[in-house]
Amino acid sequence: MSILTILISLYTIVLIAFLRKIYGNNKTTNSVYALLVAISLWQFSLAILFMIQLSPDTALWLFRVFRVGQLLLLPALAAILYTIIQNRFTTFILLISMACSLMVIVINFTSLGILQLNIVDDYYFPQYGTLATVYKVYVLFTLLFPLLVLRYVNLLHNINLRTFVKVTMIAMLTGSTITSLNVVGTHGLIPGVIGNYIMIISLISTLLYTYNITLNKHKRLIEKIIMDKSLNVFSSDLIHEIRNNATVVKGFNDIIMLENNDARTQKFTNQINTAIGNINLLITQYGEFIKHGTLKLESCDMTNIIQKVYTQFYYSDDIKININGNASVIANVTFLKQVLFNIIKNASEESRKLNIPCVINFDIDTDDNNADIKIIDSNGTLDYNFETDIFKIFESKKQDGFGIGLLACSKLMLYQDGKFNIINKSDDSEEKIIQLTLKRAI
């Protein structure tokens, strides 16, 4: 029994390794990892009780050390709650839980907490000291905290992580309730073992479920990228030539900057250098993507990205932007900026042709998982047939266009696990607008 319990506790550490690959590191996931470490230590403490070949003193010392895991469950649960909803209440709960945990840990290492270990049947069982009531009350609060987390867990944006946390809390509630029979009554050690087994089996099942969902999503994404041949124009040799030309342009631009010191020239040459820098960054990112098949995705502020693109290239009286709402999204910043650059550029060019001011509205809406950015400009909505035309390579209504700009945007969004769609402006309208969709950051 002790070997099986140790193996299960070690498997909890394996769970953490898998979870890190699926969800990475952030405040919520780190709190979940801390909870799993605490559960693992708790399981080790149960394994110690089955090692009757150890002397009572040695077993007692090891039991007290590993039992710290159980006593850290409360602050770990409070930390998860705090990362989901940060306010004065959850901050207070986190601080109180840490203080209570520290107090019970100190008691745990004295005879006031555990007097000694007695052999019952074929395992050790603790004989609690005079402050055993403190421990029992603490265990009761540990049972209540998963209910608090379940109350607010739907605020997590990542649906798979939300599912895992939900099942973890339910498993904690079930397992801890059964385990508490160790403390209340004369049920012996078996309820604790059963409770821990229930927890670990639930966690493994949920991990496999969420991992399978994540794996299938990435598989579908890669299949789309591999099957889509419409962007073969971005081959490695073309990227090389683009970089060469960008280098030449930058060289001449630097000469102009040195020979002309007036403010107007400096303004334009700085903008050219910014554009060249973006081109080089885009080429580097795309080259790495072609070479390794991976793309750097990170959490970024959507409003901040839109404003940066506008400020770098289009800040003027002729072009205005309005941003309604905001969201933190998962994206490749370079690719996302290029998409926005293309959209604003197209709108500004159309406004110049129509000889009207260019005003672009970015309406950002969110749900549990995604952020939708609806883009409406003052040129009016898109042509009815534009929804399909933009996905036809080399077909453009612009005399100097290749017809790959918005098509490239749609692919750059795809590579970020996002979407570039042409949608109806409203439910009762057939007018078309652009909508970008990205995953929300946690």
Summary of the structure (lengths in Angstrom):
residues: 442
radius of gyration: 29.6
end to end distance: 39.6
largest distance: 93.2
contacts: 1390
relative contact order: 0.07
helix: 64%
strand: 14%
